[in-house]
Amino acid sequence: DVEVSGIANDSRVVLGGDVFVCIVGEKMDGHDFALDAVAAGAVAIVCERPIDGLGVDVPQVVVPSARAALPRLAAAFYGNPSASLTTVGVTGASGKTTVTHMVRAILDANDVRCGVIGTTGYSLDDYDVPTSSPDALQCQQLMAGMLDNGARATAMEVSSRDLAQGRVDCCDFDVAVFTNLRGDHHEGDAASCRNATAELFRRLTDPERQRAVINLDVSTAEDGEKPFDDAAYFSEAASAADVFVERADLSLFETAVTIRTPVGTFDAITGLVGEVNVSNVAAAVAAGIALEIPLDVIAEGVEAMEPAPGRMELVDEGQPFSVVVDYAQTPEALKRAIESVRKTGANNVITVFGCGGDRDASKRAEMGRVADEYSDIVFVTNDNPRTEDPYKILDDITMKLQNMCRRYVIVDRFYAIRAAIAMAGEDDAVLICGKGHEDYIVVGTKKHWFDDRVEARDALQK
């Protein structure tokens, strides 16, 4: 027998007593680092093929798929934490980050401490750890940490990639929420998003405890009918939905809604802005209904909701115009953000955006076209140029524009944000897109501190 004190799938973080799991990735193969892991103190290896040179003192457990074994091993080691938490998974092409934070607000209003796991990091109460999407091992570690710190629930983003790579295997979901099919680059096409949704819902095998929450406006059924009899449906347009937005009054600084549910109707005012958030609020309310949270508590949670970091996040210093920071990085997401701000009643929409270097260059001209067509004023600027010439990126964005709006090209994002804010008049809206929650800009191969929200707030204060 071997005494095990931890699990690792990265040889650089192995500690004495760990089991090292050899994951075969797209660029690297964990089997190539097994000797390094043993040298660092690994006491056993989970692998897909025997590894020479480890010696008889280090047992090797050969499995068909180390990637499939990792979540099972991690869940067992950490005591299957999701089974002890009320676990809400949120999938869909967009809105996942925002809805997880909204669900947390409703659970918090119900005096249920809830952590969040997703693309903006891990958070519990005021404790935030910025990180990318966690792998299967980190998911189990984070949920176990939540339990140890007194949490009773978690809201987790579940992307199609998470499902395909087994990141959320052995996560016991009480509620699974499907947001929409409005495609962003993170999720691929509508077909992959549908498949991810179906895969997540297939994991809900206990109808007494588990429930699906589905956007009826973009039902997973091809004919638009309700594909699951026992699901909770939400909608902005279909009054047949269980949770229906009867009214949504949008303004530059808040949104007022009337929402009908199976247990009553309520009015609420939320500080979330933009039409895109109306559907997100309905999704979170439907999750609250699925969890049987009292309606007055759900309403309280809606009014307490704050935007997810960098997702249609309002920067308010008392100015007579709105400033919104969003993560939009694709033509579809940029169009949705601009239209959403437009519907708040803005006189002029002033959009600040750029495109990243060393990434998909084919979208640049379309991003420019969308900004040109739907904005009143556009500032084209840097957004993580990386090793590309930033001026070449700006040329790619602007080369096919039809001059449908006033346009300025300012390569330095610092000055572009300040110029846009200086130009804004009463009841205008400044929309700063592309970086969202990120607090850095990548120039060459180095990260430099930069946060759109901080820069916007500083410009407003000055």
Buried (B, 14 or more C-beta within 10 A) or exposed (E): EEEBEBBBBBBEEBEEBBBBBBBBEEEEEBBEBBBEBBEBBBBBBBBBEEBEEBEEEBEBEEBEEBBBBBBBBBBEBBEBBBEBBBBBBBBBBBBBBBBBBBBBBBBBBBEBBBBBBBBBBBBBEEEEEEBEBBBBBBBBBBBBBBBEEEBBBBBBBBBBBBBEBBBBBBBBBBBBBBBBBBBBBBBBEBEBBBBBBBBBBEBBEEEEEBBBBBBBBBBBEEEEEBBBEEBBBBBBEBEEBBBBBEEBEBBBEBBEBBBBBEEEEBEBEBBBBBBBBBBBBBBBBBBBBBBEBEBEBBBBBBBBBBBBBBBBBBBBEEBEBBBBBBBBBBBBBBBBBBBBBBBBEBEBBBBBBBBBBEBEBEBBBBBBBBBBBBBBBBBBBBBBBBEBEBEEBBBBBBEEBEEBBBBBBBBEBBBBBBBBBEBBEEBBBBBBBBBBBBBEBBBEEEEEEBBBBEBBBBBBEE
